Structure formats: C-alpha cells, structure tokens
Amino acid sequence: MNSKKTLLILAGGLGSRYKGLKQVDGILENGSPILEYSIYDALESGFSKIVVIVNRLIPQSYIDRLNTISKEKHFELHWVYQEKESFLPAGFDFSQREKPWGTGHAVLCAKNAIQEPFVMINADDFYGKEAYQLASEEIDLHISGSQFGMAAYPLESTLSGNGSVARGICTLNEENYLIEVEEQTSIRRKGDSIVYTENGNDINLAPDVLVSMNFFIFHPNVFDALENHFDDFLKSEPELSEEFYIPSAVQRMIDEKKAKVLVKASPSQWMGVTYADDKSSIKDFLTAETEKNRYPDNLWN
C-alpha cells in the first residue's frame, strides 16, 4: 500500500470562455470553489498532499485562504507556477507566445514537487467523492511505473446546456485498457442525439461512450516521459496557439508500449463549468449534495 498519495490540481487556465478565473470562483455561500470540494473528497479518501498548478493571475488572497485551510486541516500543500519558460531549452525564443503550453506542460511543471503516485484533475471539474475512493484503491493495487489509471465518465453526463464542449472519446480493449483517446470538439446535443461536426457533417456519438475528463492516475515515472515528449513538441516548431496536451502524451506512451492505462467508469456524477451560465447548474447540484449530508455547509469548519 502506498502511504502517501498526492492530488495534482491544474488551475493555471485563463478561463476565456468563462470570462474569469473560474478555478477560484466560489460556488455556494461558503465561498469554496470546485477545487476545494475536490480537495475535501481526496482527503477523505486517504490523500494527504495537494499540489496546485497556477498562473500569476491567481490572487494572493486565494493563496492565503488555502494556505490557512491546509494548516488548520493538517495537509501538505504546494503551489507551483506554470511559467512559459519552465522546461524550455536554453535560448528557446518564446517571446511571441501568449497562451500557456497546455496541460501536458502543466503536469510537467510539478515534477520537482511530486515523488509519489498521484491523481491529476482539472480545477474547474467536480468528479465526485467515489472517484477519489476508486483512485486511492487503484494506487494501492495497480499503479506502477508501467501502469497508469483513468476514471472516465459517460459522455451524456458531461455535456453543457450552454454550448458545445470538447471531449476525449475513449476506445478500450476487452480488458478495459485504453487503446486511444480521440479528442473531438463541437460536441453538443442536437434533438435527441449527441453529435460533433467533422468536414461539415454531423457525426452521432453514443450517449454511454466513456470520455476522458482529465482524471488520470499516474506514477511519478510519467514526468521523465513528459519531459522528453515536450522537448519533441518544441522541436516540431508548433504554432503560437498550439498546446502540449496530457492525453496526447499518454497516447504516445501507449503507442510506444511504455505504459498501459486501465480505465474504470467513475461511479460519481461529473459536473463542470465551461461557460459562465454553467455555474447555476453546479450550484444547484452542490446544494442538493449538501442537503443529503454528503458535504457540510462549510467544508472546513
């Protein structure tokens, strides 16, 4: 059994579609953003260390808030800034780059802060407490340098009523190991169907197909692979808006037979905030969860 388990939270996004820093936007009157519900669930499931990847726009007041919570609740907390120059070769010109390098680079930035198995999540996604219980068990039983894990969700439960979404469609073998994650954009409801558009045509998707919501369970060996893959990404001379995504890096590790990824359907309800109008849905959901006594009114009292 692994004595230490870490939760890595990617909170460095710019929130362009949300029009604000959704990763620190409080949902209920207790002021807790979604990432604090994730921390609460992870701590209950045996995680003891939290690493948060942030950008320089995160207000110091929020950093102070979470630092205080970590001291009061006795969990280890690390802040890591996703700087554009991190893990770049000497002399590499990134002066024209405006966007961050992407989720793969964000995870790589945590290399010096994590030496144990860890779960990677998005700050603005609610994954549910059972997902962390599943991940804790996977770390104890299956996670190794050559085997990772993923909690995936049925596509139908991950859509937004306020616009199209991008999702990683999972293809699995008979043993539920990942064969491929195919990123599809413009996924949306159209009448009674779920579709995405390709070459001007609408393609139907099964509502129960499993999709990746960036809930990966990793061994720290992943960092060396990410560093090598990021170096190759830079050598390919990417466009200024092109990003180095974690699913692409994982796919390469699978293709090169460097790692296997065991996929399990999460028993929890996923909720997310892509657009500002999504906030009301997750507010109603968390209110209902609180009324069911699955969370206290104030997480940290």
N, C-alpha and C positions, 0 to 999 in steps of 0.2 A: 504494500500500500504506500502511495506517495504521501509523505507527511505534509508537504507544502503544495498548495495549488494556487495559481495566480489567475486573476481576471484582468485581461488587457482590453481597455475601452478605447476605441478610436473616436476621438472627439475633436479632430482637427479640421473638419469640413467647414466650408464657408456659408452653407445654408442659403444658396442663391434662390432656389425655388420657394423656400420657406420665408425668405426675406428677413432673416435674422439668425442669431446664434441659437438654434433650436436645442442644441445639446445642453444648454444651461437654463432653458426656459422652464420655469416651474409649471406644473400641470394643475394640481389642486391647491387649496388654500395653505397647505403645509409648506409650499414653496419648493418641493422636491422635483427636479426634472426627472425624466425617464431613467437616466443613468443611475440615479440613487436607488430606484426600485431594483435595478439590475444588481447593484452592489448589495442591497439588502438580501435579495434572493441568493446571491452567491455565498455570502457569509453564512446564511442558514444551511447551505449545502456543503460546508466544510472548506470553503476558500478562505484564505487568511491574508492575501496580499493583493492589492489593487494597483495597477499601473494605468495611468491615463495619458493618452497622446493628445496634445492640444496644439493650437496655434497661438500666436501672440495677441490675438483679438480677445481671448478669454479674459474676462475682467478679474482683477486681483481679488475683488470682493467674493467671487465664487470660489477661487482657490483657497481663500482664507476660511470660507464656510466649510469646505470639505476637509481641509486640514483639521479644523476643530472637531468635526464629526469623527475623523479617524482616531484622534487622541482619546475622545470620550468612549469610543466603542472598541478601542484597542486592536485596530487592524493596521497593517503596514500599507502605506500609501506613497506612491512615487508619481511625480509629474515629469513628462518627457515632451519637449517641444519638437514638433516636426518642422525642422528647418530645411529650406531648399538646398542648402549646401551639405547637409548630412549625407555621408557615404558617397560623396561625389569624388572622382579622381582629381588630383591636384591639377589646377589650371583649367578645369572644365568651365566653360562660359555658360552661365545660366541667367545672365542679366536680363534677358528678354522674357523670362518665364514669369507668369503671374500666378497660375494655379499651383497647388501642391502637386507632388509627384504621384499621388494616388495611394490606395490602401496597402499595396504591397510595400511601398516605401515607408508608410506609417508604421507597419508592423516591424520592419527592419530597424526603425529608429529606437525600438525598445530592446535591441539586442543586449546592450550593456546593463539593462535593468532586470532581465529575466534569465534565470538559470534552471528553471523547473518547468514541468508541464503546465500549460496554460490554455485558457479559453479566450478566443478573440471575438469581440462583439462590436457592433455599431452603437454609439452613444444614444442615438435617437430611435432605437428599436427596442420594444418591450418583448422579451422572449418567454417570460413565464417561469415560475419557480421550478416546475418539474423539469424544464430544460437543463437547469443547473444541477439538479439531482442526477439526471442522466449523465451529464458531462463528468461529474465527480466520480460516478461509478466507472465510466469509460477510462478515466485517468488511472484509477486503481487496477483495472483489469486488462486493458488492451493497449493503451497508448505507449508507443516506443519510438525509437529513432527512425523506424521504417513504417510505422503505422500511426496514422492520424485519425481523427473522427470529425463528424459533422452532424449537427442537429438540423434537419430540414423540415420544411413546412408545406402543406398542400397549397398549391397556387391560389385557389379560390379564397383562402383565408388571408391572403397578403395583398389584395387589391385595394386601391383607393377610390372612393367615390368622387374625388375631386380632380382626377386627371390620370393620364397614363403613367405606368411605372416600368422600371427595368428590373428583370429578374433573371437569375441563373437557373436554367432548366436542367435538372439532373437526370442523367442516364446511368442506370445501375446494372450490375451483373446479377446473376442468380443468388449470390451470397451477400447482396446489398453493398458491395464495394463500388465506389464511384468509377465510372468509365469516362464520363465527360460532363462538364458544366458548360452549357451553351448560353451565353448572355443574349437575351432578347429585350429590345426596348419597345416602347409604344404598346405595352400590354395593357388591355383595358376590356371592360365589359361592352358587348355590342348585342343588345337584345338579351336573349337567353344564353348567349355564347361568350367565351373568353377568346380574344384574338390578339394577334400582333400583325403588323404590316411589314411585308417584305416585297420589294420591287413593285410596289403599288397594289399588291394583292393581300387580302386579309387571310391569315392562316389561323385555323382553330387550334386551341390548346385544351387538353383535358383538365377539368377543374381540380382533380385529385393528384395531378403530377407534382412530384416533390420539387421544391425550388430551394436554392441556397439563399439564405438571408445573412450571410457572413457570420454564422455561428460555427466557427471552426475550433477543434480541439487539437492542439499542437504539442509536440515535443520540442524542446529548445534546439534540436538539430536543424529545425526549419530555417534558423537565422543564417547559417552558412549558405544554404541553397538560395535564399532570398538575396543575399549579397552578390552571389555570382550571377543570378538572373538579372538583378538590377544593373549590374555592370554591362551585361549584354544588351539590355534595353537602351542604355545610354549610347552604346556603340552603334546601335541601329539608327541613330540620329532622328529621334522621334519629333513629331510636330509639337509646336509650343503648347497645344492643348491636350496632347496625348498623355495618358496616365498609365502607370505600372500597377496593375490590379492584382490583388491576392489570389482570386480564382485562376487567373492566367498562370501565375507562378505555381500554384498547386497542380494545375493541369499538366504543366511541363514535368513536374516531378513524377506524376503518374505515368506519363508517356515514356519517360526515361527509366521507369521502374525503380525509381529512387524511394518511392513511398506509396503506400496504399491508404485509402480513405474509406473507413467504414461509416456508412450513412444510416442514421436512425431517424425515423419520423418523430418529431417532438410531440409529446403528449400535451403540450401547452398551447394556448392561444397566442398567436403573434399579433402585435399591434405596432404600428409605426406612424411617423409623422414626416411625410414627404412634403406636403403643402400646408400652408398656414391653417386652412379650413379643416385639416385632419385633426387638429388639436381637440375639437369638441368631441370627436368620437372616442379618443383615448381618455379624455376627461370623464366621460360617462362610464367607460369601461372600468377605470380605476376606482371611481366612486362605487360602482357595484361590487368590485372586489373587496373594497374596504368594508362595505355593509355586510359582506359574507364573512368578515373577520379574517380574511386572508392577508390583510395588511392593517397595521394600526393607523389611526387618523394622522398621527405624526410618526413618521418612520423611526425617528431617532430618540424619542422620549422613552 
